[in-house]
Amino acid sequence: MRAQGIEIPTYDRSTLQRGVVHIGAGNFHRAHQAVYFDDLACKGVSNSWGVTGVSLRSRDVKDVLSAQDGLYTVVERGHDGETARVVGSIGSVHYAPNDGAAVRAALADPRTRVVSLTITGNGYFLDPATREFDTTHPDVRADLTSSGPYVTAWGYLAEALALRRRAGTAPFTVLCCDNIADNTQAARTALVSFAALKDPHLARWIDTHVAFPSTMVDRITPQTSEDEVEFVRKAFGIADKWPVLTEPHSQWVIEDNFCDGRPPLEEVGAQFVTDVRDHKLIKTRMLNGTHIAMSCLAMLAGYRRTDEAMRNKALYAFTEQLLRDEIQPLLPPVPGMNTAEYRHSLLVRLSNPQMPDQLSRLARRGSEKIASFLLPSLREAIEQHRPHTLLMVALAGWIRYLRGYDCAGRVINVDDPEKDLLTKLATMGGNNPEPVLRHEVFAELRTIPGFTHRLHAMISDIDELGVVPTLHRALRDEARELVS
């Protein structure tokens, strides 16, 4: 798998000890956390932080990586070209439905000191409104009556921690790396709630002794296509069946709160802080908020990729001014973080023609993203009497997107946990947003005088004029707001 000019692991992989079990070993993990651990091993700082990967849903990762001895290629694609490296930090991968015993053994192993997670928001089984654990979900109920293999991460973690508790082994740290609101609390709530249904004493022990550091992760990593597999073969001479193509930018901010030692990731670019909240606030409002705002409008205009959309002058101006004039002024200063530079980097990343992202991926689970990443900015801007026209246009775009077709009548696949309800409400209302605004997340906004009427007018503009003319009008209105 070695090719000339490609970075390869410089350490003896046979001496790399398991220190991390990662559940959800998909593309993002392989482009992000696994690369940091590979950097750690390459620097020779420690050989105690090798990774064991676990897949709960797909056996493809195990089949491909096992055939490649755990090795795979990460290609970074920037505006100026590509670089490639082979990553070797993953020692083994298990497909949980077939390898349940191996997963349980890895989690119970005293050498495992961190269990990290990228299982998506669906894997936490939290009610979107109350953030309480859904004890009635079929997967949760199945795991409560099972002795393994389990369907959820929480079945495996609760059993492993019970075994470690009985054996007198220190608990591992649970490191949530999913891009969800308050991920430390999400992981704690899910695990403690699940354990309480099995053994209340275990639940109290977990709540007291297990650390759940908060994290902020950032790296655009689309799914790998067959064309990209062929590109890696031709460009770099590597016959990798599942390479990862990603952007040069990578960020990992971690709360310094571990219960059994922590990997020295600060040696390879990660940042340990006492409080991640402000870092996460800036990232989620600026990056994730912009993603959901821009993606729905761009898809309505007929675009399918971020770089194509950002070549449209109106969409670029909307994105730039939304960040600069409406989102960024609401954010607190964070030591060591330049939000103006971060804003510029986001525009560069979204425009990168070598690393196009699918707009459909950015719009996925939009109801959660709107509630977590966009509406807080809109509410704060209104409360502070700040400009918010572009935030409202973004909301209008999402409501119009929910109908499932763009401005030219082409079908859009709305991928959302509340798709059936939201599509029904958006279709029922037509250009009137009132049915959608009955959703509980809009409770504060729908009572604001004139809010529904103004949103109605914006949705009508999108339908009757199109996205680009609507954005031109909104940008003119925004300019008047800033002057007045």
GUFIKE-362247 format. One line per 2 residues: number of its first residue (from 0); their letters; for each residue z, x, y of C-alpha. Coordinates in steps of 0.25 Angstrom, whole numbers, plus 5000, padded with zeros to 4 digits. Example, Ala and Ser with C-alpha at 12.3 -4.5 7.8 and 13.67 -1.06 7.14 Angstrom:
2
0	as	5031,5049,4982 | 5029,5055,4996
REM end
This chain:
484
0	mr	5000,5000,5000 | 5000,5012,5009
2	aq	4989,5014,5019 | 4986,5025,5028
4	gi	4992,5024,5042 | 5001,5013,5038
6	ei	5017,5015,5040 | 5024,5014,5027
8	pt	5038,5014,5023 | 5044,5028,5024
10	yd	5056,5026,5016 | 5059,5025,5001
12	rs	5059,5010,4998 | 5066,5012,4985
14	tl	5079,5016,4993 | 5078,5004,5002
16	qr	5090,4996,4998 | 5091,4981,5000
18	gv	5099,4977,5012 | 5091,4964,5017
20	vh	5087,4952,5010 | 5077,4944,5018
22	ig	5074,4930,5015 | 5060,4925,5020
24	ag	5052,4938,5018 | 5039,4933,5024
26	nf	5030,4939,5035 | 5040,4939,5046
28	hr	5051,4946,5039 | 5041,4956,5033
30	ah	5036,4959,5048 | 5050,4959,5054
32	qa	5063,4962,5047 | 5057,4969,5035
34	vy	5050,4979,5045 | 5063,4982,5052
36	fd	5069,4985,5039 | 5057,4994,5035
38	dl	5059,5001,5048 | 5073,5003,5045
40	ac	5070,5010,5032 | 5059,5018,5038
42	kg	5068,5024,5048 | 5078,5028,5037
44	vs	5090,5021,5044 | 5094,5014,5031
46	ns	5089,5011,5017 | 5098,4999,5016
48	wg	5090,4988,5022 | 5078,4985,5012
50	vt	5074,4971,5012 | 5073,4961,5000
52	gv	5064,4949,5003 | 5066,4935,4999
54	sl	5056,4924,5000 | 5061,4910,4998
56	rs	5047,4902,4998 | 5036,4911,4995
58	rd	5034,4921,4984 | 5022,4928,4991
60	vk	5030,4938,4998 | 5037,4943,4985
62	dv	5024,4943,4977 | 5016,4951,4988
64	ls	5028,4961,4992 | 5032,4963,4978
66	aq	5018,4967,4974 | 5018,4977,4986
68	dg	5032,4983,4983 | 5038,4976,4995
70	ly	5028,4983,5004 | 5020,4976,5015
72	tv	5012,4979,5028 | 5016,4975,5042
74	ve	5005,4976,5052 | 5008,4975,5066
76	rg	4997,4970,5075 | 4997,4972,5090
78	hd	4987,4971,5101 | 4983,4985,5099
80	ge	4982,4985,5084 | 4989,4985,5071
82	ta	4999,4994,5063 | 5004,4993,5049
84	rv	5016,4997,5041 | 5021,4994,5027
86	vg	5035,4989,5026 | 5044,4992,5014
88	si	5057,4986,5017 | 5056,4975,5008
90	gs	5060,4979,4994 | 5058,4966,4986
92	vh	5055,4952,4989 | 5060,4940,4981
94	ya	5054,4926,4980 | 5067,4918,4979
96	pn	5062,4906,4970 | 5058,4916,4959
98	dg	5068,4928,4963 | 5081,4920,4966
100	aa	5090,4929,4958 | 5084,4942,4965
102	vr	5086,4935,4979 | 5100,4932,4976
104	aa	5103,4946,4970 | 5097,4952,4983
106	la	5106,4943,4992 | 5118,4946,4984
108	dp	5115,4961,4984 | 5126,4969,4992
110	rt	5115,4977,4998 | 5109,4965,5005
112	rv	5116,4965,5018 | 5106,4956,5026
114	vs	5099,4944,5022 | 5088,4941,5033
116	lt	5080,4928,5034 | 5066,4923,5038
118	it	5066,4910,5032 | 5060,4901,5043
120	gn	5068,4890,5050 | 5065,4881,5038
122	gy	5074,4890,5029 | 5087,4887,5037
124	fl	5087,4872,5035 | 5093,4869,5048
126	dp	5092,4855,5055 | 5083,4858,5068
128	at	5092,4849,5076 | 5106,4852,5071
130	re	5104,4866,5065 | 5112,4862,5053
132	fd	5109,4866,5039 | 5100,4855,5031
134	tt	5109,4853,5019 | 5099,4842,5014
136	hp	5087,4851,5014 | 5081,4851,4999
138	dv	5080,4866,4999 | 5095,4867,5003
140	ra	5099,4857,4993 | 5091,4864,4982
142	dl	5098,4877,4985 | 5112,4870,4985
144	ts	5110,4866,4971 | 5103,4879,4966
146	sg	5108,4892,4960 | 5095,4898,4964
148	py	5084,4902,4967 | 5086,4895,4980
150	vt	5076,4889,4990 | 5084,4893,5003
152	aw	5089,4906,5008 | 5103,4899,5010
154	gy	5104,4897,4995 | 5102,4912,4992
156	la	5111,4917,5004 | 5122,4908,5000
158	ea	5122,4912,4986 | 5121,4927,4989
160	la	5132,4926,4999 | 5141,4919,4989
162	lr	5138,4930,4979 | 5142,4941,4989
164	rr	5154,4934,4993 | 5159,4933,4979
166	ag	5156,4947,4976 | 5162,4952,4989
168	ta	5149,4957,4994 | 5147,4957,5009
170	pf	5138,4945,5014 | 5124,4949,5020
172	tv	5120,4946,5034 | 5110,4934,5035
174	lc	5100,4938,5045 | 5091,4926,5050
176	cd	5078,4931,5055 | 5071,4918,5057
178	ni	5067,4913,5071 | 5075,4901,5072
180	ad	5085,4897,5082 | 5099,4903,5080
182	nt	5095,4910,5067 | 5109,4916,5065
184	qa	5115,4902,5065 | 5104,4896,5057
186	ar	5106,4906,5046 | 5121,4904,5046
188	ta	5120,4889,5046 | 5111,4888,5035
190	lv	5118,4898,5026 | 5132,4893,5029
192	sf	5128,4879,5027 | 5121,4881,5014
194	aa	5133,4889,5009 | 5142,4878,5013
196	lk	5135,4868,5004 | 5137,4878,4992
198	dp	5151,4884,4995 | 5159,4882,5008
200	hl	5167,4894,5006 | 5154,4902,5005
202	ar	5149,4896,5018 | 5161,4900,5025
204	wi	5161,4914,5020 | 5146,4915,5024
206	dt	5149,4910,5038 | 5160,4920,5040
208	hv	5154,4932,5034 | 5139,4932,5034
210	af	5132,4937,5047 | 5120,4929,5052
212	ps	5114,4938,5063 | 5105,4931,5073
214	tm	5091,4938,5075 | 5079,4937,5083
216	vd	5066,4941,5076 | 5052,4942,5082
218	ri	5039,4947,5076 | 5026,4938,5075
220	tp	5022,4938,5061 | 5011,4928,5056
222	qt	5008,4925,5042 | 4999,4935,5035
224	se	4984,4930,5032 | 4975,4936,5021
226	de	4966,4941,5033 | 4978,4950,5037
228	ve	4980,4955,5023 | 4966,4959,5023
230	fv	4967,4965,5037 | 4979,4974,5032
232	rk	4971,4979,5020 | 4959,4983,5029
234	af	4966,4988,5041 | 4977,4996,5034
236	gi	4973,4997,5020 | 4985,4990,5014
238	ad	4983,4980,5003 | 4995,4971,5007
240	kw	4995,4957,5002 | 5005,4952,5013
242	pv	5005,4961,5025 | 5012,4956,5038
244	lt	5005,4957,5051 | 5014,4956,5063
246	ep	5015,4960,5078 | 5021,4973,5083
248	hs	5033,4966,5090 | 5045,4964,5082
250	qw	5059,4961,5086 | 5072,4959,5079
252	vi	5085,4956,5086 | 5098,4954,5077
254	ed	5112,4950,5080 | 5121,4962,5076
256	nf	5129,4953,5066 | 5129,4958,5051
258	cd	5139,4956,5040 | 5136,4968,5031
260	gr	5129,4978,5039 | 5116,4978,5046
262	pp	5103,4985,5045 | 5101,4995,5057
264	le	5089,4988,5062 | 5091,4992,5076
266	ev	5085,5006,5071 | 5072,4999,5069
268	ga	5070,4990,5082 | 5079,4978,5079
270	qf	5090,4974,5089 | 5104,4971,5086
272	vt	5111,4962,5096 | 5124,4955,5097
274	dv	5117,4942,5101 | 5103,4938,5098
276	rd	5103,4925,5105 | 5096,4930,5118
278	hk	5086,4938,5111 | 5082,4926,5102
280	li	5082,4917,5114 | 5072,4925,5121
282	kt	5063,4927,5108 | 5064,4913,5104
284	rm	5061,4907,5118 | 5050,4917,5122
286	ln	5043,4919,5108 | 5046,4907,5100
288	gt	5046,4897,5111 | 5032,4903,5116
290	hi	5027,4902,5102 | 5029,4888,5100
292	am	5025,4885,5115 | 5012,4892,5114
294	sc	5008,4889,5099 | 5008,4874,5100
296	la	5000,4874,5113 | 4990,4885,5108
298	ml	4988,4877,5095 | 4985,4864,5103
300	ag	4974,4873,5110 | 4968,4876,5097
302	yr	4973,4890,5095 | 4979,4895,5082
304	rt	4984,4910,5085 | 4993,4915,5096
306	de	4983,4926,5101 | 4972,4916,5102
308	am	4981,4907,5110 | 4986,4918,5119
310	rn	4972,4921,5123 | 4971,4907,5130
312	ka	4975,4910,5144 | 4982,4897,5146
314	ly	4991,4899,5133 | 4994,4913,5137
316	af	4998,4909,5151 | 5006,4898,5145
318	te	5013,4907,5136 | 5016,4918,5146
320	ql	5021,4908,5157 | 5030,4900,5147
322	lr	5037,4913,5143 | 5038,4919,5157
324	de	5041,4907,5166 | 5048,4897,5157
326	iq	5054,4904,5145 | 5058,4918,5149
328	pl	5066,4914,5162 | 5075,4905,5153
330	lp	5080,4917,5144 | 5092,4926,5146
332	pv	5091,4941,5148 | 5093,4949,5136
334	pg	5097,4964,5136 | 5086,4973,5131
336	mn	5075,4962,5131 | 5065,4960,5142
338	ta	5060,4946,5141 | 5048,4949,5150
340	ey	5043,4959,5140 | 5046,4950,5129
342	rh	5038,4939,5135 | 5026,4949,5137
344	sl	5027,4953,5123 | 5026,4939,5118
346	lv	5013,4937,5125 | 5008,4950,5119
348	rl	5012,4946,5105 | 5006,4932,5106
350	sn	4993,4937,5111 | 4992,4948,5101
352	pq	4978,4946,5094 | 4982,4955,5083
354	mp	4994,4947,5079 | 4990,4932,5081
356	dq	5000,4922,5076 | 4997,4908,5072
358	ls	5001,4898,5082 | 5004,4888,5071
360	rl	5015,4898,5066 | 5021,4898,5080
362	ar	5021,4883,5081 | 5027,4881,5067
364	rg	5041,4874,5067 | 5038,4870,5082
366	se	5049,4860,5082 | 5060,4871,5080
368	ki	5053,4881,5089 | 5052,4871,5100
370	as	5066,4867,5099 | 5071,4881,5098
372	fl	5062,4889,5107 | 5055,4881,5117
374	lp	5064,4869,5121 | 5076,4877,5125
376	sl	5067,4884,5135 | 5062,4871,5140
378	re	5076,4865,5141 | 5081,4877,5149
380	ai	5069,4877,5158 | 5071,4863,5162
382	eq	5086,4864,5163 | 5084,4876,5173
384	hr	5073,4869,5180 | 5063,4881,5176
386	ph	5048,4879,5173 | 5046,4873,5160
388	tl	5031,4868,5160 | 5026,4877,5150
390	lm	5038,4874,5140 | 5035,4860,5141
392	va	5020,4862,5139 | 5024,4870,5126
394	la	5032,4858,5122 | 5021,4849,5125
396	gw	5012,4858,5116 | 5021,4857,5104
398	ir	5022,4842,5105 | 5007,4841,5105
400	yl	5006,4851,5094 | 5014,4842,5085
402	rg	5003,4832,5084 | 4996,4842,5074
404	yd	4983,4844,5081 | 4978,4852,5093
406	ca	4971,4848,5106 | 4957,4848,5099
408	gr	4963,4840,5087 | 4964,4851,5077
410	vi	4975,4850,5067 | 4988,4858,5070
412	nv	4998,4860,5058 | 5011,4857,5064
414	dd	5021,4865,5056 | 5035,4860,5059
416	pe	5047,4855,5051 | 5047,4842,5059
418	kd	5032,4841,5059 | 5031,4827,5054
420	ll	5040,4821,5064 | 5035,4829,5076
422	tk	5021,4826,5073 | 5023,4812,5072
424	la	5031,4811,5085 | 5021,4820,5093
426	tm	5009,4811,5087 | 5017,4798,5090
428	gg	5019,4802,5105 | 5005,4808,5108
430	nn	5007,4815,5121 | 5020,4808,5123
432	pe	5031,4818,5118 | 5042,4808,5118
434	pv	5042,4806,5103 | 5043,4821,5100
436	lr	5054,4822,5111 | 5063,4813,5104
438	he	5065,4825,5094 | 5080,4829,5096
440	vf	5076,4843,5102 | 5070,4837,5114
442	ae	5083,4829,5117 | 5086,4836,5130
444	lr	5071,4837,5135 | 5067,4823,5133
446	ti	5077,4818,5143 | 5072,4827,5154
448	pg	5066,4818,5165 | 5050,4819,5164
450	ft	5051,4829,5152 | 5043,4819,5142
452	hr	5033,4815,5153 | 5030,4829,5156
454	lh	5029,4833,5142 | 5020,4821,5139
456	am	5010,4826,5150 | 5009,4840,5144
458	is	5006,4835,5130 | 4996,4825,5137
460	di	4989,4837,5144 | 4988,4845,5131
462	de	4982,4833,5124 | 4972,4830,5136
464	lg	4969,4843,5142 | 4972,4853,5131
466	vv	4982,4864,5130 | 4975,4874,5140
468	pt	4974,4865,5152 | 4988,4860,5149
470	lh	4993,4874,5150 | 4986,4877,5163
472	ra	4992,4865,5169 | 5006,4869,5164
474	lr	5004,4883,5169 | 5001,4878,5183
476	de	5013,4868,5182 | 5022,4880,5178
478	ar	5017,4888,5190 | 5021,4877,5199
480	el	5035,4876,5192 | 5037,4891,5194
482	vs	5033,4891,5209 | 5041,4878,5212
REM end
